[in-house]
């Protein structure tokens, strides 16, 4: 009776039609996740006028969705390692699409805020599970690139929101850009059919036939008779998955990842909510300010793709530390002003070093932890990060309310970039999960060999 190791088969596979389909569906889902990230920042200048909000109230409304995302990321991240990533992804997609759609029908700040909290629960659950699922099935040589390509959908969606704001908001109103977020609801049945379940979950629950069919799609040369044993590798022995994040000398890494996520998401959500308003304060019109928001997302896309390629070659940590630091420098210079072209370049660099860096650090985390706690690791880091994300809109609203010099606003938002760079620099280098598993097998073989000789 043969023994099959799914992790080895997937790691050594070549990119094919199955991988492309998974990549496309994940990109589609993350696109709307990114759209929701920026849609509120697109509408907030209009909402301030229409509902008579001050900047602190508007900042609080922007944070309500992040409050839901914090709990959604933690709850759904842990749940997915128990009931499967596919189910949790579909549940999360329904929640954020349906309630963001309802935001377009809100008639007052209270109902709008409630819908944002409920949508946030789903948004929090999407990212950890999409990244974990994609990492589960991607060839080893292109895992960072595959995750980063999908996370570019985040920035494409982020660009789409202000573009639609410029094109349709003047005629159809701010409500129209929230209605657009309901499109994924039409694709839910197809997404549930096409997305594969995690290989680790299928192995753990004894669904060998389904796993073998998925492995044949991953590697068409793979064959099976149906009676093979599965080598599932390391299993989670704890009833509380979070405990696994601190085992095997992972405590320092876990805490530093949380600090990096917190700091980076504070910058990301602060900028996406308040960049148009900050640029208006600096003397630009609404459409020009929304153009800066598009540039921010465009910089994130270019930065993500370029740095992801370098991460696969040189390692994620070596790329991410200087990337975070360069974001802090760009934001500081942004507050000092300059020519329009110069400002656009700085905004693009800031996008690459904040949103782009956040995309890549998630790919890094997904490979740093073993598969059986991958969703938990990403969910917890994202949940902690959302606390920083909640502070971003609040901080921006507070800074605008006390009318600091414009350059001070940007400098304050730059400080978390330095903190994130330092946190990732402290993270110890980690061998891949597969190498740890192989070493464990070799040790077992060495122990078994003398026993076999005795028996013989």
C-alpha positions in Angstrom: 0.0 0.0 0.0 1.6 3.3 -1.1 1.8 6.5 0.9 0.9 9.8 -0.7 2.0 13.2 0.6 -0.3 15.9 -0.8 2.0 18.8 0.2 4.9 17.4 -1.8 2.8 16.8 -4.9 1.4 20.3 -4.8 4.7 21.9 -4.0 6.4 20.2 -7.0 3.5 20.8 -9.4 3.7 23.0 -12.5 1.2 25.9 -13.0 -1.7 24.7 -15.1 -5.4 25.2 -15.9 -6.4 24.3 -12.4 -4.1 26.9 -10.8 -5.3 29.5 -13.3 -8.9 28.9 -12.5 -8.3 29.1 -8.7 -6.2 32.3 -9.3 -9.0 33.9 -11.3 -11.8 33.2 -8.8 -9.7 34.3 -5.9 -8.8 37.5 -7.8 -12.5 38.2 -8.5 -13.4 37.8 -4.8 -10.5 40.0 -3.6 -11.3 42.6 -6.2 -14.6 43.3 -4.4 -12.9 43.1 -1.0 -10.6 46.0 -2.2 -13.5 47.8 -3.7 -15.1 47.9 -0.3 -11.9 49.2 1.3 -12.0 52.4 -0.8 -15.7 52.9 -1.5 -16.3 54.7 1.8 -13.4 57.0 1.3 -14.8 57.8 -2.2 -18.2 58.7 -0.8 -17.2 60.4 2.5 -16.8 64.0 1.1 -20.4 63.8 -0.2 -21.7 62.1 2.9 -20.2 64.8 5.1 -22.2 67.5 3.2 -25.4 65.5 2.8 -25.7 64.2 6.4 -24.0 67.2 8.0 -21.2 65.2 9.6 -18.0 66.6 11.1 -14.7 64.9 10.4 -14.6 63.0 13.7 -18.1 61.5 13.0 -17.1 60.6 9.5 -13.9 58.9 10.8 -16.0 56.9 13.3 -18.3 55.7 10.6 -15.3 54.6 8.6 -14.0 52.6 11.6 -17.3 50.7 12.2 -16.7 48.5 9.2 -13.2 47.7 10.5 -14.7 46.9 13.9 -16.7 44.1 12.2 -13.6 43.1 10.2 -11.6 42.6 13.3 -14.0 40.1 14.7 -14.7 38.5 11.3 -11.0 37.9 10.7 -10.4 36.3 14.0 -13.6 34.2 14.2 -13.7 33.1 10.5 -10.0 32.5 10.4 -10.1 30.0 13.3 -13.4 28.5 12.1 -12.0 27.8 8.7 -9.3 25.5 10.2 -12.2 23.6 11.8 -15.0 23.4 9.1 -13.1 24.1 5.9 -11.9 27.2 4.1 -14.3 26.8 1.2 -17.5 27.1 3.3 -16.2 30.0 5.3 -15.1 31.9 2.1 -18.6 31.6 0.7 -20.3 32.7 3.9 -17.9 35.6 4.2 -18.5 36.7 0.6 -22.3 36.7 1.1 -22.1 38.8 4.2 -19.9 41.6 2.8 -21.6 41.7 -0.6 -25.1 41.8 0.8 -24.6 44.4 3.5 -22.4 46.7 1.4 -25.2 46.6 -1.1 -27.6 47.7 1.7 -25.4 50.6 2.5 -26.6 52.1 -0.7 -30.1 52.1 0.7 -29.2 53.7 4.0 -31.0 56.9 4.8 -29.1 58.0 7.9 -25.7 57.5 9.6 -27.1 54.9 12.1 -28.4 52.4 9.5 -25.4 53.0 7.4 -23.0 52.2 10.3 -25.0 49.0 11.2 -24.7 47.7 7.6 -20.9 48.6 7.6 -20.4 46.5 10.8 -22.2 43.5 9.4 -20.4 43.8 6.0 -17.1 44.0 8.0 -17.7 40.6 9.5 -17.6 39.1 6.0 -14.7 41.2 4.8 -12.7 40.1 7.8 -13.2 36.4 6.9 -12.4 36.7 3.2 -8.8 37.6 3.1 -7.3 35.0 5.5 -9.1 32.2 3.8 -8.5 33.2 0.2 -4.7 33.5 0.9 -4.6 30.2 2.9 -6.5 28.4 0.1 -4.3 29.8 -2.6 -1.1 28.9 -0.7 -2.4 25.4 -0.1 -2.6 24.7 -3.9 0.1 26.8 -5.4 3.4 25.4 -6.7 6.2 26.1 -4.2 8.3 28.2 -6.7 5.5 30.8 -7.2 3.6 30.9 -4.0 4.5 34.5 -3.2 3.8 35.6 -6.8 0.4 33.7 -6.9 -0.8 35.3 -3.7 0.5 38.7 -4.7 -1.2 38.6 -8.1 -4.5 37.8 -6.4 -4.0 40.6 -3.9 -3.5 43.0 -6.8 -7.2 42.5 -7.2 -7.5 44.3 -3.9 -5.9 47.4 -5.5 -7.8 47.0 -8.8 -11.0 47.1 -6.7 -9.6 50.0 -4.8 -9.0 51.9 -8.1 -12.5 51.0 -9.4 -14.3 52.7 -6.5 -12.9 56.2 -7.1 -13.2 55.8 -10.9 -16.9 54.9 -10.5 -17.2 57.8 -8.1 -15.9 60.2 -10.7 -18.1 58.7 -13.5 -21.4 57.8 -12.0 -21.7 59.5 -8.6 -22.4 63.0 -10.0 -25.5 61.7 -11.9 -26.7 58.6 -9.8 -25.6 59.8 -6.4 -23.3 58.3 -3.8 -25.7 55.3 -3.3 -24.8 53.9 -6.7 -21.2 53.0 -5.9 -22.5 50.8 -3.0 -25.0 49.0 -5.2 -22.1 47.8 -7.4 -20.7 45.8 -4.5 -23.7 43.4 -4.7 -22.4 41.8 -8.0 -20.7 38.8 -6.3 -24.1 37.6 -5.0 -24.9 36.6 -8.5 -21.8 34.4 -8.7 -22.1 32.6 -5.3 -23.4 29.2 -6.6 -20.7 29.1 -9.3 -17.9 30.1 -6.8 -19.0 27.4 -4.4 -18.9 24.8 -7.2 -15.5 25.9 -8.5 -13.4 26.6 -5.4 -11.6 23.5 -4.0 -11.5 22.6 -0.4 -8.2 22.8 1.5 -6.0 19.7 1.0 -5.2 19.6 4.7 -8.9 19.7 5.6 -9.8 17.0 3.2 -7.0 14.8 4.5 -8.0 15.4 8.1 -11.7 14.6 7.5 -11.0 11.5 5.5 -12.3 12.7 2.2 -9.6 10.9 0.3 -11.5 10.6 -3.0 -12.1 14.3 -3.3 -8.5 15.1 -2.3 -7.1 12.7 -4.9 -9.3 14.2 -7.7 -7.9 17.7 -6.7 -4.4 16.3 -6.8 -5.0 15.0 -10.3 -6.0 18.5 -11.3 -2.9 19.9 -9.7 -0.6 17.3 -11.3 -2.2 15.5 -14.3 0.6 12.8 -14.0 -0.6 11.8 -10.5 -2.5 8.5 -10.4 -4.1 6.6 -7.5 -5.9 3.3 -6.9 -8.0 4.5 -4.0 -6.4 2.4 -1.2 -3.3 4.6 -0.7 -2.5 6.0 2.7 -2.2 9.7 3.2 0.8 11.3 4.8 -0.9 14.4 6.3 2.3 15.7 8.0 2.1 17.5 11.3 -1.3 17.9 13.0 -2.6 20.3 15.5 -2.7 18.6 18.8 -4.3 21.6 20.6 -8.0 22.1 20.9 -7.4 25.9 20.7 -5.7 26.6 17.3 -4.3 30.0 18.5 -2.0 28.1 20.9 -0.2 26.7 17.9 0.9 30.2 16.9 3.1 30.3 20.0 4.6 26.8 19.9 7.9 25.7 18.4 9.6 29.1 19.1 6.9 31.0 17.1 5.9 33.4 19.9 8.2 36.3 18.9 7.4 36.0 15.2 3.7 35.9 16.0 3.8 39.1 18.1 6.0 40.9 15.6 3.7 40.0 12.7 0.8 41.4 14.7 2.7 44.7 15.3 3.5 44.9 11.5 -0.1 44.2 10.5 -1.4 46.8 13.1 0.9 49.5 11.9 0.5 48.9 8.2 -3.3 48.7 8.3 -3.4 51.9 10.3 -1.7 53.6 7.3 -3.7 51.8 4.7 -7.1 52.6 6.1 -6.2 56.0 7.2 -4.9 57.0 3.7 -7.8 55.3 1.8 -10.4 57.1 4.0 -8.7 60.5 4.2 -6.4 61.0 1.3 -9.1 62.7 -0.9 -10.0 65.0 2.0 -6.3 65.7 2.8 -5.6 66.6 -0.8 -8.7 68.9 -0.9 -7.3 70.6 2.2 -4.1 71.0 0.3 -5.9 72.9 -2.5 -6.9 70.2 -5.0 -10.5 69.7 -6.3 -12.6 66.6 -5.6 -11.9 64.8 -8.9 -8.2 65.5 -8.7 -8.2 64.2 -5.1 -10.0 61.0 -6.2 -7.3 60.8 -8.9 -4.7 60.6 -6.1 -6.6 57.7 -4.6 -6.5 55.9 -8.0 -2.7 56.5 -8.1 -2.3 55.1 -4.6 -3.9 51.8 -5.7 -2.0 51.8 -9.0 1.3 52.1 -7.1 0.2 49.2 -4.9 -0.4 47.0 -8.0 3.0 47.7 -9.6 4.8 47.5 -6.3 3.1 44.2 -5.3 4.0 42.4 -8.6 7.6 43.6 -8.7 8.4 43.0 -5.1 6.6 39.6 -5.1 8.9 38.4 -7.8 11.9 39.5 -5.8 10.5 37.8 -2.7 10.3 34.4 -4.4 14.0 34.9 -5.3 15.5 36.6 -2.3 13.0 36.1 0.5 10.1 38.1 1.7 11.7 39.6 4.8 14.6 41.1 2.8 12.2 42.9 0.6 9.5 44.0 3.1 11.7 45.8 5.7 13.0 48.4 3.2 9.6 48.6 1.6 7.9 49.7 4.8 10.7 52.2 5.5 10.4 53.7 2.0 6.6 54.2 2.6 7.4 56.2 5.7 9.8 58.4 3.7 7.3 58.9 0.8 4.5 60.0 3.2 6.8 62.4 5.0 7.9 64.0 1.7 4.3 64.1 0.5 3.4 66.5 3.3 6.1 68.9 2.1 4.4 69.5 -1.2 5.9 70.0 -4.7 5.0 69.8 -8.4 1.9 67.8 -9.4 4.0 65.1 -11.1 6.2 64.8 -8.0 3.2 64.4 -5.7 1.8 61.7 -8.0 5.1 59.8 -7.9 5.2 60.0 -4.1 1.5 58.8 -3.8 2.4 55.8 -6.0 5.4 55.0 -3.9 3.2 55.3 -0.8 0.7 52.9 -2.3 3.4 50.3 -3.1 4.9 50.6 0.4 1.6 50.4 2.3 -1.1 48.5 0.4 1.5 46.6 -1.7 3.6 45.7 1.4 0.4 44.6 3.2 -0.3 42.3 0.2 3.1 40.7 0.3 3.3 40.4 4.1 0.2 38.2 4.0 1.9 35.9 1.5 4.9 35.8 3.8 2.7 34.8 6.8 0.8 32.2 4.8 4.1 30.4 4.1 5.7 31.0 7.6 3.2 28.8 9.4 2.3 25.1 8.8 -0.9 24.4 6.9 -3.0 23.2 9.9 -2.9 26.7 11.5 -2.5 28.8 8.3 -6.0 30.3 8.4 -5.7 30.9 12.1 -2.4 32.6 11.8 -3.7 34.9 9.0 -7.0 35.5 10.7 -5.4 36.5 14.0 -2.8 38.8 12.3 -5.6 40.3 10.2 -7.8 40.7 13.3 -5.1 42.5 15.2 -4.3 44.5 12.1 -7.9 45.7 11.9 -7.5 47.3 15.3 -4.9 49.5 13.6 -7.2 49.9 10.6 -9.9 51.2 13.0 -7.5 53.7 14.4 -6.6 55.0 10.9 -9.9 56.8 10.0 -10.3 57.9 13.6 -6.8 59.4 13.7 -7.3 61.1 10.4 -10.6 62.6 11.5 -9.1 63.8 14.7 -6.0 65.4 13.0 -8.2 67.2 10.5 -10.5 68.5 13.4 -7.6 70.1 15.2 -6.3 71.7 12.0 -2.7 70.8 12.2 -0.3 71.9 9.4 -0.9 69.6 6.4 2.7 68.2 6.6 2.2 67.1 10.2 -0.8 64.9 9.2 1.4 63.0 6.7 4.3 62.7 9.1 2.1 61.2 11.8 0.8 58.6 9.3 4.4 57.9 8.3 5.5 56.8 11.8 3.7 53.4 11.7 5.7 52.5 8.6 8.9 52.7 10.5 7.4 50.6 13.3 6.3 47.9 10.8 9.8 47.8 9.3 11.4 47.3 12.7 8.9 44.6 13.7 9.6 42.6 10.5 13.3 43.0 10.9 13.0 41.3 14.4 11.1 38.3 13.0 13.5 35.3 13.0 14.1 33.6 9.7 12.1 30.4 9.4 12.6 27.2 7.4 9.8 26.2 5.2 7.2 23.8 6.6 8.1 21.2 4.0 11.7 21.1 5.1 10.7 20.7 8.7 8.4 17.8 7.8 11.2 16.1 5.7 13.6 16.4 8.6 11.0 14.9 10.9 10.5 11.9 8.5 14.3 11.4 8.3 14.6 11.3 12.1 11.7 8.7 12.2 13.4 6.6 9.6 16.7 6.6 11.6 14.8 5.5 14.7 12.8 2.8 12.8 15.9 1.4 11.0 17.5 -0.3 14.1 14.1 -1.7 15.1 13.6 -3.2 11.7 17.1 -4.8 11.9 16.1 -6.3 15.3 12.9 -7.7 13.9 14.6 -9.2 10.9 
